[in-house]
Amino acid sequence: MDISKTTFKMAKRRGLEMTIEELGSDNETYTAVCFWEADNDCEWLCSYRLNAQNLTWNGNIYLPKQIKEELPATIESEAALRSVVQFIAASLHFSTAAH
């Protein structure tokens, strides 16, 4: 699945960073799209595996459980990816504002 610069910029405007990372071990590597809070470069929130036609859930590092549970297992299009970015950004903003 191709991801345009527009989507990366859209995430940044919402306080998130998206990066493409090569993950795994020597035996098996894969490409993932990692979601970061813009002010945290230590570890990402969560990641999806980047496949030819879609993104599939890969793992959660510290995204709150109530947000994670609402994310799709598979993202089929760039429009759906943008919706996920908007949801994560809005949910994080709400959860941090509530504390």
C-alpha positions in Angstrom: 0.0 0.0 0.0 1.4 3.4 -1.0 1.2 6.2 1.6 1.4 9.8 0.2 3.3 12.7 1.8 -0.1 14.3 2.3 -1.0 11.6 4.9 2.4 12.0 6.7 1.9 15.8 6.8 -1.7 15.4 8.0 -0.5 13.3 10.9 2.1 15.8 11.8 -0.5 18.6 11.9 -2.4 16.5 14.5 0.6 16.0 16.8 1.6 12.6 15.5 4.6 11.4 13.5 4.4 8.4 11.1 7.6 6.6 10.2 8.4 3.6 8.0 10.6 1.2 9.9 12.3 -2.1 9.1 11.5 -4.4 12.1 12.1 -8.0 13.1 15.2 -10.1 13.4 17.9 -11.4 11.1 15.6 -14.4 10.3 12.5 -12.4 9.4 12.3 -8.7 8.7 9.2 -6.7 7.7 8.3 -3.1 7.1 6.0 -1.3 9.5 4.3 2.0 9.8 4.9 3.3 13.3 2.9 6.0 15.0 4.6 8.3 17.4 3.5 11.3 19.6 5.3 14.3 18.1 7.1 15.1 21.4 8.2 11.5 22.1 11.1 10.1 20.0 11.8 7.2 22.5 9.2 4.7 21.4 6.2 4.6 19.2 2.6 4.3 20.2 1.7 1.4 17.9 2.5 -0.1 14.5 0.9 -1.7 11.5 2.7 -4.0 9.1 3.0 -2.5 5.6 1.8 -5.0 3.0 1.4 -4.6 -0.7 -2.4 -3.9 -0.6 -3.1 -2.9 3.1 -1.8 -2.4 6.6 -2.3 -5.0 9.3 -2.1 -4.5 13.0 1.4 -5.3 14.3 1.6 -4.2 17.9 1.0 -1.8 20.7 3.7 -0.2 22.8 1.9 2.4 25.0 -1.3 3.4 23.2 -4.0 3.4 25.9 -6.1 0.2 25.8 -9.4 2.0 25.2 -7.9 3.6 22.1 -6.2 0.5 20.8 -9.4 -1.6 21.1 -11.1 0.8 18.6 -8.5 0.5 15.9 -9.1 -1.7 12.9 -7.1 -4.9 12.5 -6.7 -4.1 8.8 -6.5 -0.8 7.0 -7.5 -1.2 3.4 -6.9 2.3 1.9 -5.2 5.6 2.5 -8.5 7.2 3.3 -9.0 4.6 6.1 -5.5 5.3 7.3 -6.2 9.0 7.5 -9.3 8.2 9.6 -7.2 6.1 11.9 -4.7 9.0 12.3 -7.5 11.4 13.1 -9.0 9.0 15.6 -5.7 8.4 17.4 -4.9 12.1 17.5 -8.3 13.1 18.8 -8.4 10.3 21.3 -4.9 11.1 22.7 -5.7 14.7 22.9 -8.9 13.9 24.8 -7.3 11.4 27.2 -4.4 13.7 28.0 -6.7 16.7 28.5 -8.8 14.6 31.0 -5.8 14.0 33.3 
